Amino acid sequence: MSQAPRNRKDWFKDNYEKIILWCAIIALMFSGVWLAQQIQVDHDAVNPILQRLDLTGKPVEIEDTLRFDNELAAARASTTNALRFEGNATVSELRVSCVKCGKPIAYDADTCPFCLEPQPEIVDIKTLDTDGDGIPDSMELEWGLDPQNPTDAEGDLDGDGFTNLEEFLAGTDPQDPESYPDPIVKLRVAAIRPIPFYLRFVGTQLMPDGSVRIQLNMQTKERTYFAKKDDVILGYRLDAHDAQGAGGETVKMVRMSDKRSVTLVKGRPYTEHELKILFVSLLDRTRLPVQQLNSEFTFKDETYKVVDIQRENVVIQGVKNGAHITVPMLSATERNPAAAAATNAPAGTGSSVFSGDF
């Protein structure tokens, strides 16, 4: 074993870790001394400020925060809006089985996407009308009627003369006799008849004073009229005579009631027939005066005008409000005397009132 002395490099190599450790310890000691000095300096600088603010440095007392927490929770609850979720936001889409293949399809699908089979129409339960009487089942159940009996729509729960269906359509209460529709819903057309024009232009006659008289015969030949201008015959005023009129010699007649004009050609019968209407009231089972197109009449203190005549109905217009109302023909049930009794008709009335003869 060699006894030669070891050099300085070998000693530093063997002890470099210890040297580093002691250097770190010395650095930490100097840092601690410097930090303590800085704390003291800061404390000396802040102390005068604390004295001016009169802070005694008392410890903070512990308070019970339960009451504060409850009030805070209540405030949050009152200012927080409830979240809204759409139908498909939290649940899966509503599905049904296909009527043919049985596979699950969307509830409102018109056809099956798998087999292309058309699906039944979706029925709205609010408008479902099982017996087809015009009143939804929901309303019939509310009023105590039978959703499977179509005849109860023609009944009268409150006895005010209006049927349950009429009250439903008008939005009135069928269980309250003080709530009823506009009486015009009880107006019916008993008959529509063509009325021929009664006059025929036969010829002219020159009078000794130089004036011209127009010879008008009744179509039935039972009477002859010799009229001059502005004379009124059977409700028509002789308005003008034209020796060179279209199609021959003509005279113009104007109806006094509505100023409707009729042109008569000499020697030719007037073939255009007017239509006359017989209205009847189901409320008191009485007739109204016979009406024509454009004529006005009064029903239950309201004035109406005939504006159109159809095969199955007549359209009238309220003079006051301008509303158009379609008046239907009298049905076979309404003509029946038994139906009259069911609607509380006055004694002595019958089907003859509604016979339509006029």
Secondary structure, DSSP 4 states (H G I P E B T S, - for coil): ---PPP-HHHHHHHHHHHHHHHHHHHHHHHHHHHHHHHHHHHHHHHHHHHHHTT---PPPPP---HHHHHHHHHHHHHTPPPPP--HHHHSPPPEEE-TTT--EEETT-SB-TTT-PBPPPPPPTTT--TT-SSS-HHHHHHHT--TT-GGGGG--SS-SS--HHHHHHHT--TT-TT----GGGGEEEEEEEEE---EEEEEEEE-TTS-EEEEEEETTSS-EEEE-TT-EETTEEEEEEETT-TTSSEEEEEETTT--EEEEETT----PPEEEEEEEETTTTEEPPPEETT-EEEETTEEEEEEEE-SSEEEEEETTT--EEEEEBPPHHHHSHHHHHHTTPPTT--GGGGS---
